[in-house]
Amino acid sequence: MQDIRFALRQLSKTPGFAAVAIITLALGIGACTAIFSVVNGVLLKPLTYAQPDQLVLIRETALPQFPEFSASPPNFYDWEGQTKSFSHMTAYRGQNYNLTGDGEPQRLAGQRVTAHYFTVYGVPPMLGRNFLPEEDSIAKGKVVILSHRLWQRQFGGRSEVINETIQLNGEPYVIVGVMPANFQASTNTELWAPMAFTDDEKTNNNRGAHYINVAARLKPGATLAQAQSELEVLAAQLATQYPDSNKGWGVKAFALGDYLVRDVRGVLYTLLGAVGCVLLIACANIANLLLARANARMREISIRAAMGASRARIVRQLLTESVVLSICGGALGVLVAKWGLDLLLTFAPANLPRIKELGLDGGALAFTFTLSVLTGLIFGVAPAWLATGHNLNETLKEGTRGSTESGRRWFRQGLIVTEVALSLLLLTGAGLLVRSFAKLSGVSPGFNPANATAISISLPARKYPDAEKQRQFGEQLVANLRTLPGVQSASLTHTLPLINDWVLGFAIEGRTVAPNDDEPSTNYYAVTADYFKAMGITLLRGRVFTEQDNEKSPRVAIINETMAKQYFPNENPIGKRINVTNGPETWREIVGVVGDVKQYGVDKETMGQTYEPFAQKPHGNLVAVIRTTGDARALHTSLRAQVFAVDKDQPVASIKPLEETLAETISRQRFAMLLLTIFSSVALVIAAVGIYGVVAYSVSQRTSEIGIRMALGASQRDVLQLILKQALAVVAVGLGAGLVAALFAGSLVESMLYRTNARDPLTLGSIALLLGIIAFLACLIPALRATKVDPMIALRNE
């Protein structure tokens, strides 16, 4: 306590030093804490389920095209009935529900699940009960369990809601349960209803229909490897038993926690490493400050030693001061972390896993305290040890200022080399991500998103059970939308690029598939006549659909350029016929070829795409796409009104500009680029300040030497060259070390880059040049100051 009180008095005597050191440490520790909170919340914390390590996701595979894919219901039932490694297994799929009967209609994101869904996750309802096995059927499946969020918002959190009836998709559903607030199996899900497969969905004819997700819980003592081996054996049996549907399909089991973060693990660990480098650079500066401060207190330290204080005792006092300093920096760092975390969540992609669980909790605060103490110890021990390793008699003599400096110069120079190397490493990573993002942003999605808006609608099956009713709704909606001022074109599609995919098999008339070949597949869209105009998709040959391509006319199709090149090389596909396997065998004549549209993301390769007229194949899931003369946000109210004009009980799920949809597809890359750029910029500033401080301190220590040199005839130019040469030599070593580190560390960001070499010489050279120029400027200012030393004054002081 005596040491702590003395440390606080010493810091209060030098408020400028204390403020600079505390702010520098707060930036480094706060940034580390903010990123650690994200890494801890997303990657390290166990999932909020009972025994989360037992939870498994099961996906089908069709390599090399589909390393993971949805499952089919018959395969799910075989897995459930014939595996021994799982205690329970469940299937689930997304299902939108229209809630009507109480105010304006709402579309709710829901899920259809089999009976063991909540048992698998180990989370029972907080009110009411779970689904009963007999309710997993068409006859008895009109029951629903609410999310805590929907229960609070729509039903006021009333416990009496259990056994009440609500209207979903025009049908009565009985509320049987409410889930707790911390149940986050799916971020946006607001209700659950029984899967209730039809008899047809369970038959072997449906084995090729992959549209459900499967989760399971391992039995106590069972391992993921055992389950995987068991599933592989079963998949091989099914492939032999049902070659038409299962040949070429395998099964892959994933630990749920690993699966959820598979796309962000590398990015978050890279950011954590980057912010760790920022902290190291900040601490290197603090170490230099502490050493300079210890040098200024050399007479005090020598007097303590002369009065009997041991070296260990003096080191302990100096370490106490550095730890007090770092704890103060850590305390301020908590505020920086809070602000930084808020900023992170502002720029974080909406689909970041477990984003709603992130925050500064006890673990983050413990991390901050530990980091603060370790920072004070690790970067205080070297300055303290060096400051006490001098000759007592020399220090007590008058006029020996600087006589012990040479023994510690290597330490300061080593810190500068470290700062420059780490700064170069960070700046190189940021530069590579900036170049990659620029290329990614420049990729054409295949359509023109400017002034185009998508309106998502889901028609309830009970009210719109057949193609005729779905067609009538779609035609009337398009007609209504076209009447709005500023609308240039309006169209419908059953799915939108970059949002969902619909992969179907297809056959070409007159061609057979070899026995060992897989059935060719295509992305499928059902669209109205103006779709290509509304989306801004280019027609390459043939024609687009017209109003005459209706339910009474011959079936037609349009394909994209990739499909034309892949399946009709060196020939004209116009006039050829294909059969898309989305119903009974129906041959469609290809009437046009359009440009490719990015389906899975702008950074992914495009596969074949097939379009057919919506009137010939209507659908209950609709996306209306309109192109306007200006920003369509002013039309949102009018757009909803046009939907209600067709059906007053039909809610609109979302109205979103295509530019926002496109931006969301590269949000993770933007997030990583932005944060790494911020961290590297902070590191650059801190490093520049550190270089300036070390050179300025060196000049102040060499005032007498410079005065003697100038008295003996050295010119100002000679002095300037001497200071710059010595300072830049240290910077050059740091640049060299940084370039070597950047070359070896390139693989860490390689997976985050798009068509950019992780060891791109242009980026490495540009960043090294930039850092070299800034380091030169940081050295130049104190070097110029050295040339203004008056030899007479310097010698008189000596």
Secondary structure, DSSP 8 states (H G I E B T S, - for coil): -HHHHHHHHHHHH-HHHHHHHHHHHHHHHHHHHHHHHHHIIIIIS--SSSSGGGEEEEEEEETTTEEEE-B-HHHHHHHHHH-SSEEEEEEEEEEEEEEESSSS-EEEEEEEE-TTHHHHHT---SEE----GGGSSTTT--EEEE-HHHHHHHHTT-GGGTT-EEEETTEEEEEEEE--TT--SSTT--EEEE----HHHHSGGGTT---BEEEEEE-TT--HHHHHHHHHHHHHHHHHH-HHHHTT-EEEEEEHHHHHTTTTHHHHHHHHHHHHHHHHHHHHHHHHHHHHHHHHTHHHHHHHHHTT--HHHHHHHHHHHHHHHHHHHHHHHHHHHHHHHHHHHHHS-TT-TTGGG-S--HHHHHHHHHHHHHHHHHHHHHHHHHHT-S-HHHHHSTT-TTTTTHHHHHHHHHHHHHHHHHHHHHHHHHHHHHHHHHHHHTS--SS--TTEEEEEEE--TTTS-SHHHHHHHHHHHHHHHHTSTTEEEEEEESS-TTT---EEEEEETT----TTS---EEEEEEE-TTHHHHHT--EEEE----TTSSTTS--EEEEEHHHHHHHSTTS--TT-EEEESSSS---EEEEEEE----SS-TTS----EEEEEGGGS--SEEEEEEEESS-GGGGHHHHHHHHHHH-TT----EEEEHHHHHHHHTHHHHHHHHHHHHHHHHHHHHHHHHHHHHHHHHHHHTHHHHHHHHHTT--HHHHHHHHHHHHHHHHHHHHHHHHHHHHHHHHHHHTT-SS--TT-HHHHHHHHHHHHHHHHHHHHHHHHHHHT--HHHHHHH-
